[in-house]
């Protein structure tokens, strides 16, 4: 989601991923991965997050890495 829809959702519901800080070592390791590997890892780690992504985001390594970061770090924060 982007544009007006994202803005309204952020105002009304907040942005859950803001509480998940960047993991620079994870990003460094993942930036060398092919997009297909990142996609596979995200589907395994958080299929619901994968399903919510649009085709453009699914092909964007930076977005995939952030989604993996949120999926892994977000889960660790819940424990």
PyMOL commands that set and color helices and strands:
alter all, ss='L'
color gray80, all
select helices_A, chain A and resi 3-13+16-19+24-30+35-45+47-52+55-58+61-78
alter helices_A, ss='H'
color red, helices_A
deselect
rebuild
show_as cartoon
